[in-house]
């Protein structure tokens, strides 16, 4: 990633790195607003579009992840309000859409713990849970094809994987 203000010219490799690093977090932020899959996709796409529009004005490229998450939050809040029938403008983001900073730190720490524990799970659990988190709109048939599993085993496998992940997270919490 560039460290100066040459961020205005994002090459393909940098773009792919940004998507790989931040797209999942952006989806999680959008879905946290209770948006439908389509609206969450619009919020994430809107944040990426804002990055393209603002690339030349990004002052601190090292903080691009925080910028993308914040921009996704604003897009999701706007779409959430619109879905509830409220009149919104691009500049009108309610204060209630911004999380408590302390809660954000705690949530981020917990998220890191869960992702570390997920890495301890074997396959297909690791891939199955990642697909659910990063692509919540995916259907069983799509997941089955992607993971080369029978469609009928996706639900039971997911339940077993989540139980194992939950046990690993609880085990870590007990040792703290």
Secondary structure, DSSP 8 states (H G I E B T S, - for coil): --SSSGGGS--HHHHHHHHHHHHHHHHHHHHHTT--HHHHHHHHHHHHHHHHHHGGG-S-GGGHHHHHHHHHHHHHHHHHHHHTT----TT---GGGS--HHHHHHHHHHHHHHHHHHTTS-TTHHHHHHHHHH-TT--HHHHHHHHT--GGGHHHHHHHHHHHHHHHHHHHHHH-
